[in-house]
């Protein structure tokens, strides 16, 4: 039986046609493990579970991948507030999250990828963007130049001619206000021991580059389905598209699914 999906990218319901016959790769935006999830968060994970179960029912070979964001502005800030090392802090909330989804009878994704375990892949992606001249270095980090990616904002219906050149270091910024965004944040005292060495300077990744690097590693440069909440369409998924397609010169995702 055909499966039809509402694709946010096209704004239409479309018949699903897999990249590889009989198989489907699904990337789900997972939790940022800085606090306990609430019922609204869990609704999104129920959506992921329903999508997976439908494809399994239709006898597809499913590979479901989900990230665990265990390094970003929020996790660093909260671990410092609680005076707990970042790794210990995030594992506590990761364990609570997994317990919550199990209590909801949500299937565990086939692959759970912690951001801190894929820093090498993020550094490689940023290096490619620097080589192409799409990323640039500043005093406080490496930024993606959205003006160098003409298709920027295509899923969120953002008009490039309305963009004013600004930079934003914070991973979460005002809606409908696109700006050059941080790929890598150079180390400062607030980061404490959260730091990695890179050819372009020691520091840590921005939030958006994490999903691009992990999904490419796990499912390849083009994936069948990427799902998340509607709140992620902009800026997170918009920025994922830009950095992934600018790096790989291929479409990033065929079907974008978002739950409200």
Secondary structure, DSSP 4 states (H G I P E B T S, - for coil): ---EEEETTTTEEEE---SSTTEEEEEE---BSSS---HHHHHHHHHHHHHHHHHHHTT-EEEEEEEEB-SSHHHHHHHHHTT--HHHHHHHHHHHHHHHHHHTTPPPPSEEEEGGG-HHHHHHHHHHHHHTTSEEE-SSEEEE-GGG-TTTTTTTT--GGG----EE-SSS--TT---EEEEEEE--GGGTT--B--TT-SEEE-HHHHHHHHHHHHH-SSEEEEEEEGGGIIIIIHHHHHHHHHHHSS-SEEEEEEE-
